[in-house]
Amino acid sequence: MRAIDLSSVTWRKSSYSNSDGGECLEVADDLPVVPVRDSKAPHLTPLLFGAGAWAAFVQGLRME
């Protein structure tokens, strides 16, 4: 698999994140994969999910 350069992507916080800087996930859009990182540790390597797997995960959260 080819390496994906994430150095210039724009990260956005999850819509479920609170505004006081609590525990948050950040994702980046418009890539062939969905990178996800911890906003408290942005220097760590993000997790990469296929678009279908991420969509299924988000849909599962909406059902609860």
C-alpha positions as a LaTeX table, in Angstrom:
\begin{tabular}{lrrr}
\hline
Residue & $x$ (\AA) & $y$ (\AA) & $z$ (\AA) \\
\hline
Met1 & 0.00 & 0.00 & 0.00 \\
Arg2 & 1.25 & 3.45 & $-0.89$ \\
Ala3 & 2.00 & 5.92 & 1.90 \\
Ile4 & $-0.49$ & 8.76 & 2.32 \\
Asp5 & 0.86 & 12.21 & 3.12 \\
Leu6 & $-1.25$ & 13.70 & 5.92 \\
Ser7 & 1.02 & 16.68 & 6.62 \\
Ser8 & $-1.22$ & 19.21 & 4.90 \\
Val9 & $-4.72$ & 17.85 & 5.54 \\
Thr10 & $-7.33$ & 19.84 & 7.41 \\
Trp11 & $-8.52$ & 18.04 & 10.52 \\
Arg12 & $-11.99$ & 18.57 & 11.94 \\
Lys13 & $-13.35$ & 17.54 & 15.31 \\
Ser14 & $-16.16$ & 15.07 & 15.61 \\
Ser15 & $-19.61$ & 16.63 & 15.88 \\
Tyr16 & $-19.94$ & 14.66 & 19.13 \\
Ser17 & $-17.00$ & 16.51 & 20.71 \\
Asn18 & $-17.68$ & 18.99 & 23.44 \\
Ser19 & $-16.50$ & 22.60 & 23.30 \\
Asp20 & $-14.41$ & 22.59 & 26.47 \\
Gly21 & $-11.51$ & 20.61 & 25.01 \\
Gly22 & $-12.57$ & 17.22 & 26.32 \\
Glu23 & $-11.80$ & 13.89 & 24.71 \\
Cys24 & $-12.17$ & 14.37 & 20.97 \\
Leu25 & $-11.63$ & 12.56 & 17.73 \\
Glu26 & $-10.53$ & 14.40 & 14.63 \\
Val27 & $-10.99$ & 13.21 & 11.04 \\
Ala28 & $-9.78$ & 14.46 & 7.68 \\
Asp29 & $-11.94$ & 14.48 & 4.56 \\
Asp30 & $-11.44$ & 14.06 & 0.82 \\
Leu31 & $-8.87$ & 11.27 & 0.94 \\
Pro32 & $-9.00$ & 7.67 & $-0.34$ \\
Val33 & $-9.10$ & 6.57 & 3.32 \\
Val34 & $-10.50$ & 8.16 & 6.49 \\
Pro35 & $-7.71$ & 9.11 & 8.90 \\
Val36 & $-8.77$ & 9.45 & 12.54 \\
Arg37 & $-6.64$ & 10.84 & 15.36 \\
Asp38 & $-6.89$ & 11.80 & 19.02 \\
Ser39 & $-7.04$ & 15.59 & 19.30 \\
Lys40 & $-5.06$ & 15.42 & 22.56 \\
Ala41 & $-2.19$ & 13.58 & 20.85 \\
Pro42 & $-2.05$ & 14.84 & 17.24 \\
His43 & 1.63 & 13.85 & 16.98 \\
Leu44 & 0.75 & 10.14 & 17.14 \\
Thr45 & 0.09 & 8.15 & 13.97 \\
Pro46 & $-3.60$ & 8.33 & 13.03 \\
Leu47 & $-5.70$ & 5.25 & 12.42 \\
Leu48 & $-6.73$ & 4.75 & 8.79 \\
Phe49 & $-10.13$ & 3.31 & 7.86 \\
Gly50 & $-11.59$ & 2.42 & 4.51 \\
Ala51 & $-14.50$ & 4.69 & 3.56 \\
Gly52 & $-17.02$ & 1.81 & 3.76 \\
Ala53 & $-15.83$ & 0.71 & 7.18 \\
Trp54 & $-15.96$ & 4.27 & 8.52 \\
Ala55 & $-19.46$ & 4.81 & 7.10 \\
Ala56 & $-20.67$ & 1.59 & 8.75 \\
Phe57 & $-19.13$ & 2.68 & 12.07 \\
Val58 & $-20.81$ & 6.11 & 11.94 \\
Gln59 & $-24.13$ & 4.55 & 10.94 \\
Gly60 & $-23.88$ & 2.19 & 13.90 \\
Leu61 & $-23.41$ & 5.16 & 16.23 \\
Arg62 & $-26.48$ & 6.87 & 14.81 \\
Met63 & $-28.64$ & 3.84 & 15.55 \\
Glu64 & $-27.98$ & 4.04 & 19.27 \\
\hline
\end{tabular}
